[in-house]
Amino acid sequence: IFGFLHNDVAKGFIRLAGDQFKIGTYPGNSGDIILSPKNIDRVWLDENGYMGIGTATPSSLLTINGASPSLQIRHNNVNKGFMQAAVNDIKIGTNDINTTGNLVLQTKAIDRIFINPNGLVGIGTSTPSSTLTINGTDPILQMRNGDVDKGFIQLVNDNIRIGTNVTNDFGSFVVRTNGSDRLFVNYKGQMGLNNIPDDTETTFSIGEDGNGNSGIELRHGGARRGMFNFNGLNTFLTASTGNLYLYRNSMDPIVLYSDGNFTIGGHDKALGYRVSIHGKAIATEFTAMPYANWPDYVFAEGYKLRSLSEVKRFIGEHKHLPGIPSAAQVEKEGIQLGDMSKRLMEKVEELTLYILQLQEQIDELKKKQSEKK
């Protein structure tokens, strides 16, 4: 042992103890062991066993001080990784000459998290394919608030699940764009678009109407405006207020008005008519409702058939057949098909009677001509 004294007081020593070589200070000496290359103090080991590199006042087992100090790690004398304090930042990483190595975090001596040379992070995989890649059996990204599970993203077999946990009783799943909440799915599974669904009504929703029928609801100004729903048997498209429009290319709509009347091909409806069609209509078959008082009464006994002279006089005065509307009236009011069919049938049956009368007269003339011979 070599002992070092200061003013006859033992301060430090160099000693061989068995196979151990020791350099140290004696008890009661609060001084440090200092390494001073080129006569400049560089490394301090204080009485508590704390080591300082670049500082005489270490605050932990190892304290490193300097301008952006770095702890460099080498393999076969080649820089591979480091820890560094860069102003206020702490950096742990691989060196630029280490072009293939990953930064790896372990627990229980098992590699868990990988950051590859391109900055891609893998959890449970050493070959991440995106900024963050998570691998495992049904891997899950869990989110907590107040140390309580609230929401998650999970891969289950081939399915992606995004949702709230069973411990989140009333939270909604919300999708945002441009900093605003847009799509809501509440804890009951009701969906709202640009509006938060509640327990009874929903906005644009996959939910129930006031009668318990599932459907899609459209809301505006905080009130229900329309509903597309299904009651288990029938499908309904309903406008709660206003009119119901059906457009194609924003032209010539079909409009169902609040009074139950509707128009096809335009907006204007005829007063007093259930259906108004703007344009032509065609059908392979058209059947009118049962019509009472069909003109068979023309053939009944006692029917007063106008004489042809009366008909001639009426036509000369009014310029149309009796019982038939004038051209001016039709131009102004149109015609009712059922009524006009009845009127035309009446004229056909009257014409038949006139023909029969004429035939009787012809037969009578033929008879008289034959008698004269």
Wavefront OBJ file of the C-alpha trace (Angstrom):
o trace
v 0.000 0.000 0.000
v 1.118 3.532 -0.785
v -0.449 6.085 1.534
v -0.710 9.786 0.762
v -0.722 12.313 3.605
v -1.602 15.974 3.714
v -0.287 17.820 6.785
v 0.358 14.411 8.345
v -3.243 13.363 7.796
v -3.905 10.278 5.624
v -5.990 11.341 2.608
v -5.616 8.715 -0.107
v -3.914 5.492 -1.134
v -2.922 3.081 -3.854
v -3.275 -0.467 -2.688
v -3.101 -4.085 -3.837
v -5.620 -6.162 -1.856
v -5.387 -9.751 -2.968
v -6.230 -9.599 -6.670
v -7.894 -6.178 -6.292
v -6.072 -2.967 -7.216
v -7.595 0.015 -5.439
v -7.133 3.754 -5.693
v -9.156 5.713 -3.172
v -9.626 8.087 -0.290
v -9.666 7.322 3.421
v -12.774 7.585 5.603
v -13.223 11.139 6.828
v -11.817 12.577 3.596
v -14.629 14.339 1.778
v -12.458 14.982 -1.239
v -12.960 13.517 -4.700
v -10.890 11.230 -6.874
v -10.081 13.325 -9.930
v -8.623 12.332 -13.293
v -6.726 15.214 -14.915
v -5.289 14.530 -18.397
v -3.038 17.378 -19.550
v -3.360 18.735 -16.032
v -7.040 19.580 -16.621
v -9.642 18.090 -14.312
v -11.930 15.895 -16.399
v -13.477 13.122 -14.280
v -14.624 13.312 -10.654
v -15.648 10.480 -8.297
v -17.091 11.942 -5.085
v -17.407 10.462 -1.573
v -20.923 9.120 -2.439
v -19.663 7.177 -5.402
v -21.207 9.620 -7.897
v -19.151 10.152 -11.036
v -19.031 13.390 -12.966
v -17.564 13.745 -16.452
v -17.010 17.406 -17.197
v -18.519 18.401 -13.829
v -17.231 18.374 -10.239
v -20.778 18.192 -8.828
v -22.406 15.005 -10.178
v -26.079 14.596 -9.245
v -26.421 10.890 -10.077
v -24.338 7.770 -10.393
v -23.098 9.205 -13.689
v -23.400 12.859 -14.701
v -21.978 14.113 -17.982
v -21.561 17.850 -18.635
v -20.400 19.845 -21.633
v -21.553 21.567 -24.815
v -23.999 19.008 -26.268
v -22.268 16.201 -24.366
v -22.489 12.745 -25.914
v -22.046 9.208 -24.632
v -20.729 7.330 -27.632
v -21.068 3.551 -28.048
v -18.825 1.634 -30.442
v -18.572 -1.851 -31.890
v -15.186 -3.044 -33.167
v -13.978 0.542 -32.751
v -16.734 1.897 -35.053
v -19.305 4.411 -33.773
v -22.725 2.717 -33.683
v -24.924 4.592 -31.208
v -25.024 7.451 -28.732
v -26.843 9.359 -26.022
v -26.602 13.136 -26.220
v -27.909 16.298 -24.573
v -28.456 18.802 -27.390
v -29.397 22.059 -25.640
v -32.755 21.056 -24.107
v -33.186 17.851 -26.109
v -32.062 14.357 -25.161
v -31.106 12.228 -28.136
v -30.686 8.468 -28.187
v -29.868 6.995 -31.544
v -27.580 5.436 -34.086
v -24.717 7.210 -35.815
v -24.872 8.329 -39.424
v -22.265 5.742 -40.376
v -24.564 3.037 -38.962
v -26.857 2.787 -42.009
v -28.568 -0.516 -41.217
v -28.868 -0.651 -37.430
v -32.131 -0.134 -35.543
v -32.740 1.613 -32.256
v -34.206 -1.198 -30.112
v -35.949 -1.079 -26.725
v -36.055 -4.256 -24.621
v -37.999 -5.489 -21.621
v -37.139 -8.777 -19.921
v -34.260 -9.093 -22.397
v -36.768 -9.285 -25.269
v -36.734 -6.834 -28.178
v -40.030 -4.901 -28.094
v -39.795 -1.609 -30.011
v -37.746 -0.945 -33.148
v -36.918 2.318 -34.922
v -35.296 1.576 -38.256
v -32.787 3.785 -40.137
v -35.664 5.485 -42.014
v -37.430 6.485 -38.790
v -40.215 3.897 -39.104
v -41.370 2.566 -35.723
v -42.289 -1.056 -35.161
v -43.960 -2.387 -32.016
v -43.697 -6.148 -31.953
v -41.955 -6.174 -35.351
v -38.430 -5.366 -36.532
v -39.641 -4.610 -40.078
v -42.120 -1.700 -39.820
v -43.791 -0.718 -43.093
v -45.134 2.693 -42.058
v -44.462 5.499 -39.602
v -45.942 3.223 -36.914
v -46.499 -0.505 -37.359
v -47.960 -2.634 -34.554
v -47.746 -6.419 -34.686
v -49.140 -9.112 -32.412
v -52.128 -11.360 -31.794
v -55.169 -9.072 -32.167
v -52.944 -6.034 -31.467
v -54.669 -3.066 -29.851
v -53.811 0.598 -29.372
v -55.509 1.517 -26.100
v -56.298 5.101 -24.993
v -57.028 6.093 -21.404
v -58.290 9.133 -19.542
v -57.820 9.315 -15.788
v -56.228 5.858 -15.972
v -59.538 4.422 -17.258
v -59.789 2.724 -20.672
v -61.885 4.958 -22.962
v -61.150 4.131 -26.589
v -59.113 1.836 -28.819
v -58.004 0.825 -32.306
v -57.670 -2.925 -32.748
v -56.995 -5.482 -35.457
v -59.055 -8.639 -34.868
v -58.241 -11.260 -37.481
v -58.920 -9.320 -40.726
v -61.200 -6.697 -39.155
v -60.277 -3.202 -37.959
v -62.182 -2.007 -34.903
v -62.245 1.606 -33.726
v -64.420 2.349 -30.742
v -65.041 2.993 -27.078
v -64.473 0.554 -24.235
v -67.128 -1.060 -22.053
v -65.788 1.107 -19.228
v -66.814 4.185 -21.256
v -70.552 4.276 -20.525
v -71.661 7.360 -22.459
v -68.814 8.341 -24.787
v -69.360 8.689 -28.544
v -67.139 7.813 -31.482
v -66.512 11.116 -33.275
v -64.941 11.807 -36.693
v -63.506 15.278 -37.286
v -62.548 17.280 -40.390
v -61.047 20.779 -40.474
v -61.109 20.953 -36.679
v -64.868 20.377 -36.375
v -66.808 17.325 -35.190
v -68.698 15.846 -38.161
v -69.823 12.260 -37.595
v -71.062 10.897 -34.266
v -71.874 7.357 -33.183
v -73.210 7.415 -29.643
v -73.120 4.687 -27.009
v -76.444 3.277 -28.280
v -75.164 2.954 -31.845
v -77.192 5.898 -33.171
v -75.398 7.931 -35.822
v -75.462 11.690 -36.332
v -73.999 13.700 -39.200
v -73.110 17.295 -38.211
v -75.323 16.892 -35.159
v -75.050 14.913 -31.929
v -77.690 12.143 -31.746
v -79.643 11.759 -28.526
v -81.540 8.852 -26.998
v -84.832 9.490 -28.855
v -84.079 11.311 -32.105
v -81.127 11.351 -34.450
v -79.833 13.602 -37.213
v -78.651 11.794 -40.264
v -79.014 8.589 -38.366
v -79.130 4.893 -38.334
v -81.599 4.741 -35.488
v -85.312 4.908 -34.749
v -88.095 7.386 -35.458
v -90.742 8.466 -32.962
v -92.675 5.240 -33.611
v -89.710 2.952 -32.960
v -89.078 2.283 -36.673
v -85.455 2.052 -37.771
v -84.367 4.541 -40.401
v -82.329 7.512 -41.552
v -83.399 10.909 -40.258
v -82.544 14.319 -41.728
v -82.526 17.306 -39.379
v -82.128 21.026 -39.898
v -82.265 23.833 -37.382
v -82.550 21.358 -34.532
v -85.755 19.782 -35.857
v -86.581 16.694 -37.891
v -87.244 17.579 -41.536
v -87.335 14.208 -43.245
v -87.129 10.495 -42.587
v -86.275 7.434 -44.617
v -87.281 4.470 -42.513
v -88.495 0.875 -42.387
v -91.133 -0.564 -40.049
v -90.284 -4.224 -40.577
v -92.594 -4.586 -43.577
v -92.822 -1.290 -45.486
v -90.305 1.375 -46.505
v -91.167 5.063 -46.054
v -89.731 8.333 -47.373
v -91.316 11.170 -45.419
v -91.015 14.951 -45.330
v -91.985 16.108 -41.846
v -92.446 19.721 -42.961
v -92.712 21.403 -46.355
v -92.814 19.521 -49.661
v -90.988 16.392 -50.834
v -88.920 16.856 -54.022
v -87.435 14.177 -56.242
v -84.886 15.588 -58.703
v -82.767 14.246 -61.518
v -79.955 16.609 -62.539
v -81.812 19.398 -60.683
v -84.364 19.627 -63.498
v -88.108 18.952 -63.748
v -88.776 17.442 -60.321
v -91.523 15.246 -58.996
v -93.023 17.201 -56.107
v -95.246 15.784 -53.379
v -96.889 18.730 -51.635
v -97.880 18.939 -47.995
v -101.584 18.727 -48.998
v -101.009 15.314 -50.648
v -101.168 16.589 -54.245
v -98.163 16.145 -56.515
v -96.734 17.351 -59.795
v -94.592 15.583 -62.398
v -92.112 17.497 -64.541
v -92.572 20.895 -62.901
v -93.483 22.890 -59.812
v -96.899 24.362 -60.666
v -99.945 22.375 -59.568
v -103.477 22.792 -60.883
v -105.942 23.939 -58.234
v -108.321 21.205 -57.159
v -106.441 18.336 -58.846
v -104.529 15.563 -57.109
v -101.976 15.091 -59.956
v -100.531 17.729 -62.300
v -98.327 16.584 -65.191
v -96.149 19.080 -67.079
v -95.802 17.406 -70.467
v -97.150 14.338 -72.228
v -98.258 11.106 -70.537
v -98.423 7.666 -72.148
v -99.493 4.250 -70.929
v -100.129 0.845 -72.464
v -103.432 0.742 -70.612
v -105.509 3.199 -68.619
v -108.601 2.326 -66.596
v -110.876 4.943 -65.081
v -112.676 4.383 -61.834
v -116.228 2.898 -62.062
v -118.471 5.583 -63.632
v -122.134 5.904 -62.650
v -124.959 6.883 -65.098
v -123.229 5.649 -68.283
v -125.119 6.820 -71.420
v -127.066 3.579 -71.957
v -130.011 5.729 -70.834
v -130.055 6.970 -74.448
v -131.537 3.611 -75.470
v -134.092 3.621 -72.677
v -137.772 4.177 -73.430
v -138.810 7.761 -72.874
v -135.431 9.264 -73.763
v -136.064 12.584 -75.504
v -133.862 12.591 -78.576
v -133.464 16.001 -80.172
v -134.646 16.257 -83.720
v -131.981 16.812 -86.379
v -133.484 20.214 -87.052
v -132.980 21.146 -83.408
v -129.400 19.906 -83.580
v -128.837 21.906 -86.746
v -130.258 25.035 -85.132
v -128.095 24.552 -81.992
v -124.947 24.061 -84.069
v -125.726 27.152 -86.115
v -126.151 29.207 -82.957
v -123.364 27.809 -80.701
v -120.903 26.280 -83.188
v -120.611 23.007 -81.239
v -122.724 19.959 -80.437
v -125.211 20.140 -77.602
v -123.785 18.751 -74.374
v -120.186 19.147 -75.623
v -118.023 22.022 -74.284
v -116.968 24.724 -76.708
v -113.408 25.144 -77.966
v -113.023 28.289 -75.868
v -114.128 26.450 -72.743
v -111.713 23.554 -73.428
v -108.845 25.961 -74.073
v -109.517 27.669 -70.757
v -110.479 24.738 -68.495
v -109.303 21.603 -70.318
v -111.416 18.475 -70.294
v -112.128 15.713 -67.797
v -111.404 12.441 -69.561
v -114.068 10.418 -67.775
v -116.756 13.051 -68.286
v -115.754 13.620 -71.901
v -115.820 9.869 -72.595
v -119.363 9.778 -71.230
v -120.433 12.743 -73.362
v -118.867 11.242 -76.504
v -120.544 7.887 -75.823
v -123.842 9.732 -75.428
v -123.358 11.330 -78.855
v -122.383 7.984 -80.404
v -125.533 6.345 -79.043
v -127.668 9.311 -80.189
v -125.999 9.072 -83.611
v -126.912 5.393 -83.682
v -130.543 6.281 -83.044
v -130.451 8.883 -85.833
v -129.010 6.241 -88.199
v -131.721 3.773 -87.205
v -134.393 6.426 -87.847
v -132.880 7.160 -91.239
v -132.753 3.443 -92.036
v -136.459 3.134 -91.170
v -137.252 6.019 -93.472
v -135.161 4.472 -96.263
v -136.882 1.126 -95.814
v -140.314 2.844 -95.916
v -139.430 4.690 -99.128
v -138.218 1.462 -100.706
v -141.477 -0.249 -99.770
v -143.622 2.530 -101.276
v -141.536 2.554 -104.462
v -141.970 -1.185 -104.842
v -145.798 -0.920 -104.424
v -146.063 1.661 -107.212
v -144.518 -0.773 -109.636
l 1 2 3 4 5 6 7 8 9 10 11 12 13 14 15 16 17 18 19 20 21 22 23 24 25 26 27 28 29 30 31 32 33 34 35 36 37 38 39 40 41 42 43 44 45 46 47 48 49 50 51 52 53 54 55 56 57 58 59 60 61 62 63 64 65 66 67 68 69 70 71 72 73 74 75 76 77 78 79 80 81 82 83 84 85 86 87 88 89 90 91 92 93 94 95 96 97 98 99 100 101 102 103 104 105 106 107 108 109 110 111 112 113 114 115 116 117 118 119 120 121 122 123 124 125 126 127 128 129 130 131 132 133 134 135 136 137 138 139 140 141 142 143 144 145 146 147 148 149 150 151 152 153 154 155 156 157 158 159 160 161 162 163 164 165 166 167 168 169 170 171 172 173 174 175 176 177 178 179 180 181 182 183 184 185 186 187 188 189 190 191 192 193 194 195 196 197 198 199 200 201 202 203 204 205 206 207 208 209 210 211 212 213 214 215 216 217 218 219 220 221 222 223 224 225 226 227 228 229 230 231 232 233 234 235 236 237 238 239 240 241 242 243 244 245 246 247 248 249 250 251 252 253 254 255 256 257 258 259 260 261 262 263 264 265 266 267 268 269 270 271 272 273 274 275 276 277 278 279 280 281 282 283 284 285 286 287 288 289 290 291 292 293 294 295 296 297 298 299 300 301 302 303 304 305 306 307 308 309 310 311 312 313 314 315 316 317 318 319 320 321 322 323 324 325 326 327 328 329 330 331 332 333 334 335 336 337 338 339 340 341 342 343 344 345 346 347 348 349 350 351 352 353 354 355 356 357 358 359 360 361 362 363 364 365 366 367 368 369 370 371 372 373
